[in-house]
């Protein structure tokens, strides 16, 4: 078996675009929900309804909330969690440069969770599962409006990101193994992002200097070149 000598002469330690986009989605949500809390406080509204706990690439984002009480004095203080994770990537040869860049389409799942405890209201008992689903829907509303805002058309990465679009929003039931599952509402935003991925390039080899000059034949007027090649 013949093993080719390595031809890539640079260390591949860069972050790929799909990773940067994932982190940028989470950073946008953190920055904007923090700002929304400040705006809510200025408007005299409960800021907790605009508060989100943001995570990336977590398989069980509720792990640290397993000890939540069955009742809460202030239902608005119940946590709402958003987990941004990379789902997959496809490439389009028609829009790619096989040497330098590849046109890619990635799908990110933005999972929105909300917890709510059962409570006794003036008009009767409010089930925790119903309240949790309503709060999860409110979380989806907030996230969708942020990601689809005109200012984030390119997710802050114009020149790299070509387009972002929400493909679907689907409600789902958290794992039944979680004792809090009945008190948690959840929905998934499927976000499609198109961008370019870049690959290592060939390092050019300097050419040896060749000296040339233009001369004219004194008798015929014909122009010709002379060249000096290094030995």
N, C-alpha and C positions, 0 to 999 in steps of 0.2 A: 504494500500500500504506500503510495507516494503522498507525502504531506507537503502542501504548498507553504512557502515562506509567507509570514504575515505581511500584509501590504498596508494596513492602517497604522500610521505612525503617530497617532495622537490618542491620548487617554479618553475613553468615552465616559465622562463623568457629568454630562449635562442632564438636565431634567427635560423629559419629553413634553410636548405641548399638551397631551391629554392629562398629564399630572398637573400642569400649571393651571389648566382650565378648571379642574376639580377644586383646587385650592382657591382659585379666584372666586368661584361660585360661593364657597363657604365664607370667604372674606367679605364679599358683597353683602351677604345676608347678615353677618355679624355687624358690619358698619351701619347698615341701613336700619336694622331693628334697634340698635343702640340709639340712633338718631330719632327713630319713631317714639321711643320711650320718652326722650326729652321733649319732643313735640306734644306728646300726650299729657305730660306733666304741666307744660305751659298752658294747655287747654283745659286743665282741671279735670282730666280723665284718669282712670286707674291705669298707671303705666304698665302694670304686670300683664295686661292683655296684649301688649306689644312686645313682650319679652320672650325671647327664644334661647334655648340652650343649643348651640351649634356644634355638631361633630362631623368628622369625615371618616369613612371606611370603618365604621363600627358594625359588628355583627349583632351586638346586643346593646344598643344605646341606653336601655332602661336598667342595666345592671346596677347602677349606683342609686337607683330610686326604688329598690325593692322593699324598703322599710317605710314607705309612705303610709300614713294613718288612713283608716277607713272613713274618717270624718275630718273635715278641715274647718277651722273657725272662719277663715276667709277663702272661699273657693277660688278666687282670682289668683291666689298664691300657688295653686297647683302647677307643676312644671309642664312646659311644652317643649318637646325635643324635636330637632331637625337633624337628620343624618344624610350627608351627601356622599354618594359612593358611585364609583365608575362601574358601568355594567358591560360595555363592549365597544368595539371599534371596527369599522370597515373602511376599506380604501377604494378609491375610484381612479382607475388608470387613465381615463379620458381627461381628467383635469390635473394630472400629475406630471412632474418632470422626473423621469426615471433616474436621473443623476443626482438631483439636489433635494427636491421636495415632493411629498406625496399628499394628495388631497384626501383628507380623512373625515369621517362622520362618526362621532361618538355619542353614546347614550349614557346619560347620568340619571340615576334615581335619587330624587330628593324626598326622603321619607319623613312624613310629619306625624308626630305622636302627641297626644294630649291626654292628661289624666284628670279625672273628676271623681269625687266621692259622692255617694248618695247623700241627699239632704232633704230636710222637711221644710217646704216652703209654705207660704200663706195659703196657697190654693191646693196644697197637698204634697205628697211625696214626689221627689224628683229622682228618678233612677240614675245611678252613677254612669251606666253605659250610655244612656241617652245624652247626658251632659258631656261626657267625654267625646262622643262623636261630634257634637255641635262645636266643641272647642277645637277639635281636630280640623273641622271644616273652616273654622276661622283662621287657623294656622295656615292652611292651604291658601286661603284667600290672601293673606299677608305675603306669603312667599311668592305666589304667582304674580302679584302686582309689582313686587320688587324686581323679579327676574325679567319681566316683560316690559318694564318701564323703558321709555325711549332712550334715556341716558345710558342704559345697559344693552343697547342693540348689539354691541360687539363685546359685551362683558368686560369692558375696560381694556381689551386687547386688540384694538383696531389695527389692521395690517396683518394680523395672524388669524384671528377669528373672522370667518366670513359671514356666519349667520347663526343665530340661536332660535329655537322654536320649541314650544311645549307640545309634545305629541299626544299626551293623554294624562288624565288624572283618575286614579282608581282607588277606591276605598278597599281596605283589607283588614283582616282580623289578626292581631298579634298572636304569637304562639300561645297555644292553650296550656303549655307547661308553666307559664308565668301565672302565679296566683293573682296577679293584678290584671290579667288579661281582660276580664269583664269590665274593668274600670278604665280601660285605655281605648281611645279611638285612634284610628290610623288611616292615612291615605298616602298614596305615592304619586309624585309628579315625575313624569318621564320627560326629561329635557334633552333635546337633540341639539348638538353643537357641531358645526362644520368649521374645519381649520386646516392648517398645513402642518405636517410633520417634516422635520429636516434631518438629513443624514450626514455622516462625515464625508468630507470632500477630499479629492486627490490633491496632495501637496505638489505644486508644480516644481519641476526640475529646471534650474537656471540654464539657459542656453549659453554656449560659448560665443564670445563676441566675434562678429564677422564685420570687417571693415570693407565698405564699398565706395566707389567713386564713379561719377558719370563723366565720360569723355566724348569728344567729337573728333571724327576722322577729318584731318585737315584738308584732304583732297576731295573726299566724296560728301562730307557734311553729315555722314551717318553717325548717330549717337549710339554708344555702347557702354556697358558696365565693366568695371574691373573690380575684383574682390580679393581680399587677403584673408585666408583661412588659417587659424591657429594650428600648430602641429601638435 
